């Protein structure tokens, strides 16, 4: 308090102070310092928040906005690991649409390319009935979407021209696997290169409140969110973006409820070593098998590595993580190759049986036709030490993504089951949409925190995210049934989609985020 | 396989994969999966099932027809269910791993006859002697495609006599039908249920007795008992029969031969009394 020493020292000085005009008087004994004013304050330094800021810095209209990034973790140490043989267990599958966005934001060329793996096909099959579907973009006409098929009808028509995607080599890539830390490092590097972004890492947000009542007409921050940081520092945000994860404080501040449910499942992740290495130009496949306990997916990484995501019930997740690495590797192989009866027995007796021994007995006695096993599925040889971990699975969707001067992107807005690999892609699409709304607002002289600017973002993203989350949730429920007519129905449906090329193309297009 | 890719319509109408496995022609039968395996097309399977059913109804002693009826009707679901029941049980898994076979060489009757009184082995040997059969009268499984499921069928067939032994039911039609009813409630194989059609061959008195006593016993015990396919008989030879029955949850039915003998005695006495009077 600036004036407290004066009060103590001299009553005469105090008397003189009281005779000052009110504005000066208040400024002398006012304890609150003026908050720093920013255009965009992004709370959360994950891929969604970082890509939003990169996109803003990459566009000429928005590159002069005053932006700040706040994160409680230390962002400078999220360096890509230099050891080529060790991969993080948190990897994400980036769709071509996400990659286009990251390229436009200028971040993709900073990603360490040797640690990124494209894959060119997907094999998905039902563990109970063995019915399967395979996605292969290079399947000639069979992989084309319905609209592409219509566009091909008359050569040279304008519809076909408008559907051509510029600047994108069509290598038949379904998606790209990238470690989360590799992506975050690249985005941070991009932000550092563009300069002008105030990165406040290792800073925990103490509180978010609306500004005080206005003291003078010049500055009215009473409708602005003010973020209080340690050390009495305050940032006032024209637009406060919450990219701070599933338990978002920004969302709580905005009083936006979020509805959903827990799946009572955990997603077990690990980095696996396969039995043979793949060259850089080999066509790689992703594999997913739907088991009654939850889907298990094997996603390719460079060389002979792969990433595992296996959704299991919570007690099973604890048991699986406690297994020794060779037993865990055998369990993963069993989950892909053996019949459900065998797998159920393994999971029930996971602590008491010799899994590798039982697996080596059961594998020759299990016919691949009965389990729908794809021929190209590689065998898992080992698990990378210390890479098994798990995270709880739940579905949450915020009722809306915006409030007055608030916007939510990424996990703060929605949480989804990992079975379709869409979580990060939805977050990046949110960032892209919000960036374009902000750009539109700046170009048209709007206040970027006002609903006129932000409503475009909500109307673009909320329904699409809801649809994707709904489909993933229903798929999870559909494939958790173990017997009866539901199994027959879903096997028939999967077989039909596999054979109806236009329908399969539409599904692939939707999953690939074609906008 | 032809090199031309099929049109969309034929691909759409193609059978789902579990049925597609069987679409081969008699001129290009696939190679056997195990020695003695004969892969059948669907019409062949259906006609063999129908022929075996009719043939075994007219002559219940045609055990080969009963065997082929069992094999052709056990797929697609029932044998797989039995296989899964074995896989879910630790002892069943050991049986599948070791694959023990019951033949007159593996079950030496001289040794079995000298086993402790009231043991499973002694009861088995006594039953074989009483009925005049040997363990070698069982046919090999030929029409099941998966080798492990073929073993399950073979094991079921070979342990059928053990079920007779611990229940004490004789090899006459009435006893066989009682055991078949028990096996249907226990294993769910369709052949066991289809065999019950042979009730029409029973005499009226026998039929009445069957419906009153033996069928309720069989269904009640078959449902509440443990899966008999999971019993490792080779290890249970010295177990006491009462102990094994209690562990499995099976009650011993009334001795059929004794009942029939008593009934015959009674009829003979009545006839003699009538002749003496008349």
Interface residues (C-beta under 8 A of the other chain):
Chain A: X129 X130 X131 X339 X341 X342 X344 X345 X361 X365 X367 X369 X370 X372 X491 X492 X495 X496 X499 X500 X501
Chain B: X8 X11 X12 X14 X16 X17 X18 X21 X83 X84 X87 X88 X93 X96 X97 X146 X147 X148
